Amino acid sequence: MLWPQRAGVSVEILRAIALICVGCVLLTVSAKFNLALPLVPMTLQTLVVLLIGAAYGARLGGATVLAYLAVGALGLPVFAGPIGGLAPLTGPTAGYLAGFVVAAFVVGWFAERGWDRSVPRLFVAMALGHLAILMLGFGWLAYGLHLGAAKAWSVGVVPFLAGALLKNALGAAMLPVIRRLFDGRRG
């Protein structure tokens, strides 16, 4: 959606690769803005994940987040803090990282159906994306790491609720501005 559409398979492939690379860089940079919490850091990544889903659509948004996770799994330090490798994909952050893929897809799915053209509807779509992230994170902490539901809720959901609402509002307000900037360059 941010790149002018042109005919040709090779142009579409190049477009997808370029957008995936840009998305991976944005996710990496947003991971470095973090607030250390007991088990899972609070980062700007969820905002970027939701914006990628809304701007790229379901398939390309989900693929972008999967590519980011693959780059991290290969050992590049793309995750919060100077870290890469499999530890973030198997430790306390694993559920949230899996939730990033689901969230990008969900927000992208709603965006493809026009929800990205209304700030209130985009806010709701992004809230559903945040819900996916938080619930997968909660589930992994509670059952994958055996913390129990009460502990997982108190350390894995509650600290992130206010930030999620703020990021939803920011993301829903930012996307139309970003689109106007890119649309203005085409004219």
Secondary structure, DSSP 8 states (H G I E B T S, - for coil): --S---S-HHHHHHHHHHHHHHHHHHHHHHHHSEE--SSS-EESHHHHHHHHHHHH-HHHHHHHHHHHHHHHHTT-S-BTTTB-SSHHHHSTTHHHHHHHHHHHHHHHHHHHTTGGGSHHHHHHHHHHHHHHHHHHHHHIIIIIS---HHHHHHHHTHHHHHHHHHHHHHHHHHHHHHHHHHHHHH-
